[in-house]
């Protein structure tokens, strides 16, 4: 597919976007290199070094090692708003089955969620915005985040003093995008809550072990945990209003080694998804209450241990920011290339970067699949057959995806920097 397949209408941002055609071959090479060398969360040293190298060459003030492997670049360009653009860097423990020439060279590791696209697009936008700095005024922050997949990366950067220590100026708006399995050249949006909160818990129930022939001398943690598993299913049906949404899933139950020994512990792992912070808090509190109550009812020798393993907040797009940036996207791509999308049960930690700054967030979905293949599958009612994020065959079509992704980030930033004195070109 050639770039002409997604030719873009003229826009007031044309002067800043003009160098992209000359940069695209380099960005494609960068993307393929990142795809060949995926790195798991908090191990993204190679990716981070490349981001830092390129940002330094562009004149950004660069800070590395934030929250482990996080990288930021700051470009101060006169008075005006502070705009933060974010990309995540980490890959997944997935064995790639794409068959591509630039497939992962690391066994059991793959960029199966498109974070290599995110990094490449942000570096492309950072280049265009630095080159076109005579067209805008304000401060641009570009942030490369580790460990999104585990939900720990944004929190690690914040805990390391991202805003508190002034490693970057506190943003007035946070912007980002995520590649998705629909046609390249399309942008999907969802105002308000757009991605679910997700919490993973591990609960260890403690009992008193013994021989299976003498259960009266034991406190059976399997029975205790089984009662919890049954009871916790009532949380959504009886403690969450029908108009709200939540899911509680018990995904693992581990206890004992043999048939005639009652163990001294049982471990349950479960996940919670929700779209409202009040609902999320209530569901987590109910799980805690039920676990402790079942342990007490069983005469457990000690209270259960309840450990949060992963935690993602609800991702909430600020409707006003979304509407105004979408107007810029419509100028860039044509209004037919934008479409509303329903909230998804997947989760993200980008919202923490906005919440910590008390800033609005707009996080949109970037089409990454071959448009012809997408539309053929859509017409046949077979979209589910297309590989999606986290699939070992999920590899976006490169040039159209990068072209739209770089332009979208650039134009979104310019739109927010406009109040700082950007001149249209």
Secondary structure as UniProt FT lines:
FT   HELIX           3..6
FT   TURN            12..13
FT   HELIX           14..17
FT   TURN            18..19
FT   HELIX           20..36
FT   TURN            41..42
FT   HELIX           45..57
FT   TURN            58..59
FT   STRAND          61..66
FT   TURN            67..69
FT   STRAND          70..77
FT   STRAND          82..88
FT   TURN            101..102
FT   TURN            107..108
FT   HELIX           115..131
FT   HELIX           133..135
FT   STRAND          138..145
FT   TURN            148..151
FT   HELIX           153..159
FT   TURN            160..165
FT   STRAND          173..183
FT   TURN            184..185
FT   STRAND          187..189
FT   STRAND          192..195
FT   STRAND          197..206
FT   STRAND          210..211
FT   TURN            212..213
FT   HELIX           215..217
FT   HELIX           221..232
FT   HELIX           234..239
FT   TURN            242..243
FT   STRAND          246..255
FT   TURN            259..260
FT   STRAND          261..262
FT   STRAND          265..274
FT   HELIX           277..297
FT   TURN            298..299
FT   STRAND          305..312
FT   STRAND          315..317
FT   HELIX           319..333
FT   HELIX           335..337
FT   STRAND          338..340
FT   HELIX           350..355
FT   TURN            356..358
FT   STRAND          360..369
FT   HELIX           371..379
FT   TURN            380..381
FT   HELIX           383..385
FT   TURN            389..390
FT   TURN            392..393
FT   HELIX           398..417
FT   HELIX           418..420
//
